[in-house]
Every structure is written in structure tokens, then in C-alpha cells.
């Protein structure tokens, strides 16, 4: 049996709110889910499924894994994130291959918007 990356699970105080943000940002529709959880996509989709799991405690400290989202227009993507309830952390990195900005979803989960050059 081959090992296949099938999803990413994100702990949330309010899975519906956070899933709504990611659904709008990535254009991924909710799939069938367990009660209290929200899944974006289905098992077997071309992209890994995003799973939003309810937890009782708020996030503490920096999460050691994050998503990178490739965009065509960084300014437009940052505006979209803000409109959806996310925030810019103030962190930006300029590299030869492109620009990375660190954003956060409505519960503070950090992720990167990446605009590659060329």
C-alpha cells in the first residue's frame, strides 16, 4: 500500500467560522463531516482535505506547521484575507524567487501567502 497525504486537521474553538474563512479563501466546498467538525473537500480529492476539529482550549504559542497559499496578486490576496476576517501579522520576506507574507485566519492560525516571480 502506498502512503498518501490525505488531509490537514486544524484545531479550532469555532470550526464553522474557521472553515468558512478557508472555504472562501481557497474555493473549497464543505464535504460530509462528523458532527461538530467541518471538512472541506472529500477523501480522494486531488487536493488534501482540510479538517476543522473542535477543541476546548485556545491556541497557545506558534503553531509549528502551516499552509502556504500561492497567489497571483499578493495585494489582492491580502485584501481578501482581511475581508474574510483574517489579519496580516506584519511579517514579510522577499526572496529571489518571490515574496512571502505571513497572515492569520480568524482564530490566529498563521499561514503564508506566496507570490512567485516569473
C-alpha positions in Angstrom: 0.0 0.0 0.0 1.3 3.4 -0.9 1.3 6.2 1.7 -0.9 9.1 0.6 -1.2 12.5 2.1 -5.0 12.8 2.6 -5.6 15.9 4.7 -4.6 18.5 7.3 -6.5 18.8 10.6 -6.7 22.2 12.3 -7.8 22.6 15.9 -10.5 25.3 16.4 -12.7 26.8 19.0 -15.2 27.5 16.3 -14.7 25.1 13.4 -17.6 26.5 11.4 -16.2 30.1 11.5 -12.7 29.0 10.6 -13.8 26.6 7.9 -16.0 29.3 6.3 -12.8 31.5 6.1 -10.8 28.8 4.4 -13.6 27.7 2.2 -13.9 31.3 0.8 -10.2 31.8 0.5 -9.5 28.5 -1.3 -12.7 27.9 -3.1 -13.2 24.5 -1.4 -16.7 23.4 -0.6 -17.6 21.6 2.6 -17.9 17.8 2.3 -19.7 15.4 4.6 -18.4 15.8 8.1 -18.7 14.3 11.6 -20.9 16.3 14.0 -19.2 19.4 15.3 -16.4 19.1 12.7 -16.2 20.6 9.3 -14.4 19.0 6.3 -13.5 20.9 3.2 -13.4 18.5 0.3 -13.8 14.8 0.3 -11.4 11.9 0.8 -9.8 11.1 -2.6 -9.9 14.6 -3.9 -7.0 15.8 -6.0 -6.1 18.2 -3.1 -5.8 17.1 0.5 -8.9 17.6 2.6 -8.9 20.3 5.2 -10.5 19.2 8.5 -11.5 21.6 11.2 -11.7 19.9 14.6 -13.4 21.3 17.7 -11.2 21.8 20.8 -12.0 23.4 24.1 -8.7 25.3 24.6 -7.4 28.3 22.6 -4.2 28.1 20.6 -1.2 28.7 22.8 2.1 29.8 21.1 3.2 29.5 17.5 1.9 26.5 15.5 4.9 24.5 14.2 3.2 23.7 10.8 1.4 26.0 8.5 -0.1 26.2 5.0 1.4 28.1 2.1 -1.1 29.5 -0.4 0.3 30.5 -3.8 -1.4 33.7 -5.2 -1.1 35.7 -8.5 -1.6 39.1 -6.8 -0.3 39.5 -3.3 -2.0 42.8 -2.5 -5.4 41.4 -3.7 -4.9 38.2 -1.7 -4.1 40.2 1.4 -7.2 42.3 1.0 -9.3 39.1 0.5 -7.9 37.6 3.7 -8.7 40.8 5.6 -12.2 40.9 4.1 -12.8 37.3 5.3 -11.8 38.1 8.8 -8.0 37.2 8.7 -5.1 39.5 9.5 -1.6 40.4 8.3 1.0 39.6 11.0 3.4 42.3 9.8 5.9 39.7 8.7 7.1 39.8 5.1 10.0 38.0 3.4 11.4 39.0 0.0 13.4 36.3 -1.8 14.9 36.0 -5.3 12.1 33.6 -6.3 9.2 35.7 -4.8 7.5 37.3 -1.8 6.0 35.6 1.3 3.8 37.3 3.8 2.6 35.7 7.0 -1.2 36.0 7.6 -3.5 34.6 10.2 -7.1 33.2 10.0 -9.8 34.4 12.3 -8.5 32.3 15.2 -4.9 33.2 14.7 -3.7 30.2 12.8 -0.8 31.5 10.8 -0.3 30.7 7.1 1.7 32.2 4.2 0.6 33.9 1.0 3.3 33.3 -1.6 3.7 35.2 -4.9 6.4 33.7 -7.1 8.2 35.8 -9.6 8.4 34.7 -13.3 
